[in-house]
Amino acid sequence: MANLWDNDEPVLSLGIDVPRWIDQDITPCDVASICHGGCASGAYMDAVTYHIALKTMDDHGDDIFEYIEDCYVELPQPTRDYQSWAGMACFYVSIAVELWASCVEDEISGKIDELVADDE
């Protein structure tokens, strides 16, 4: 299994689809970091920075909700009281990004392994 932490090429260069609501320059290292500590750990600041998460939800909110519902069947409710729309945006963008990262982690690793095998 490839070490995602050692790869900082964009995931797109591996032929992995990246949803439009995720930074298109996301790397395997970013994915590993998100899977390890979640967005709130600082691994993916776009999901936890209020104005960026609000903009992401404004531009892609329906797609984000659909993605989450496809994974969870129903939309999870925040576990604490959020006092702002921005807080809710961070909650849902973080969930979606963390879900996507966990779903593609093995696929990314496999693609990296294939590239290494081809080089040998």
N, C-alpha and C positions, 0 to 999 in steps of 0.2 A: 504494500500500500504506500502510495506516494506521500511524502511529507508536504502538506499544503503550506506549512509555515515558511518553507524555503522558496516559494514561487510567488513572484510579484508581477507576473504578466497578466493582462486583463483576461478574465474568464471567457470573454467573447472570443479571444484568439484560440481557445480550445474547442470552439464550436458549441459552447453551452449557451442556451438562451437566457438572457437576463431581462426580467420584466422592466418595462419602461419606468416604473416607480422606484427602481433601484439604480444607483449610480452606475452608468454603463462601463466605467473603468474599474469596477470591483475586481479584486484579485483573489486567487486561492488563499493567500495569506489572510485577507480580510474575512473570507468565508470561515476559515479555521478559527479566527479570533471571535467572530460572531457566535459560532457553535460552542466555543469554549466559555465565553463569559456573557453572551447576550449583547444587545445593542447598548444597553445602559452602562455597560462596563467601559464604554468609550470606543468599542470596536466599530461602531457605525454611528457616528455623530449626527448624520442627516436624519436619523429616526428619533433622536432625542433632543434636537435643537428645535425649540418651539416654532420659530418662523419658517424653518425648512419643512418640518413635518406638516404644518398648516398648508403650505404651498403644495406639497406632495399630495395631501388629501384633496385639496381644491382641484388639482389637475387629474388625479387618478383614483379618487376615493371609491368610486363604484367598482373599479377593477380590484382594488385592495380588498374591499368587503367581499367581493365574489371569490377571490383567491382564498381568503380566510374561511369563508363558508364551505368552499369545496374541500378544504382540509378538515374542518371541525364539524361540518354539517350545519351548525348554527353559529352565529356570531357571539364570541365570548363577551361577557360584560366585564367592565373594569372591576377590579377587586377592591378598589378604594374610591372614595369620592373625589372626583376631579372637579376643580373649581373653574376650569376654563376649557374652551374648545381646543386650545393648543395642547393642553394636557391629554385630552382624548385623542387628538391627532397623533401625539407621540405614542400613546398606548397602542393604537391600531397599526401604525406604520411599523413599530417595533415588532409586533406579533407577526406581521406579514413578512418582514425581512428575515426574522429568525426562522420562520417556517421554511421559507425558500432556501435559506442557507443549509438547514438540516436536510432538506430534500435533495440538494445537489452535491453535497459534500462527497459522497461515494462516487458519483458520476465524474466529478472533477478529478478525484484521485485516480480513477480508472483511466481517464484521458491522459493524465500526466504519465502514468505507468506505460501506456501505449507509446507515447512519444519517446520515453527513455528506452523502451525495448527496440523501437525502430532505429534509434541512434547506435545501438550496440552491434 
